[in-house]
Structures are given as structure tokens and as C-alpha cells.
Amino acid sequence: MPGRKLELTVGELAIRAGIAPSAVRFYEEQGLIFSRRTAGNQRRYHRAMLRRVAFVRASQAAGIPLAVIAEVLAELGDHESPSQAMWEAASTRWIADINHRIALLENMRDMIGSCVGCGCLSLGDCHLLNPGDELNKLGPGPRRLMTDD
């Protein structure tokens, strides 16, 4: 296409991606997107960064941490866009982690009722913070607050 720009400014990328310019700079600091500098030291982003930002935002909406998203994007070249196949591969990788987090939340939901009458969360039979009284093996006192310093 003759009128299609290959590179975008920070503001143009932000508007097109629906994010703040500060988010564009943050994503770049995190290594999720890349830019080049002009002779006047202004950032210019390849059009592929639009799809990368969309990938980051969709991943974040699914609860995926930025560090994990960065691992997936590291497999791309600097001007390469994530594809549908890449999203499917990444989401397959993430499903086990998501299922693990769901199990933890369900466990917390089921156990939190036992804390309602406790008040202190430090009893030996606290299934939420001290399952099986494991902290007792470390000695007396507030073991979670004590350090070896």
C-alpha cells in the first residue's frame, strides 16, 4: 500500500494501540516491543509493534505476567509480529499455570471459612497459613516474621 507508514511515533503507536504513551515506553523498557532512534533521538516503532502490543494486552487480560509474556515474544525477531499460531502455542503453555492458579484459589476459597472464627491465623491447626503445623518444626515464636539476620 503506498500510503501505509512502516514506522510510527510513540504517540501514533499509543493511539493506534489504545494505550497511553507511557505504556508504550514501559513495554519497551520491559523488552516487549522495540524502537529505533532517529537522528533527532526520537523513537520510531515498526508497524509490527502494533500486533505485539495487542498480544501483550490480550495476554495480560488473561492474567499472564509480563515476564512470561516476554519469554514468548523473545522467540520473535525485532520486526516480527505474533501470529495466530504463536498465540495458540503460548496459550497451550499457559493453560497448566492457569489451572494451577485456579486450584489454589479454589483451595483458598474452601479453607478460608475455617479462619472466620479464628481471629489470629496462628493456631497450630490453621490449614491456610500453617498446614500440618509445619512452622512448629522451626521452633517457637512468629516464624514467618523472624529472620536469620
Buried (B, 14 or more C-beta within 10 A) or exposed (E): EEEEEEBBBBEBBBEBBEBEBEBBBBBBEBEBBBBEEEEEEEBBBBBBBBBBBBBBBBBEEEEBEBEBBBEBBEEBEEEBBBEEEBBEBBBEEBEEEEEEEEEEEEEEEEBEEEBEEEEEEEBEEBBBBBEEEEBEEEEEEEBEEEEEE
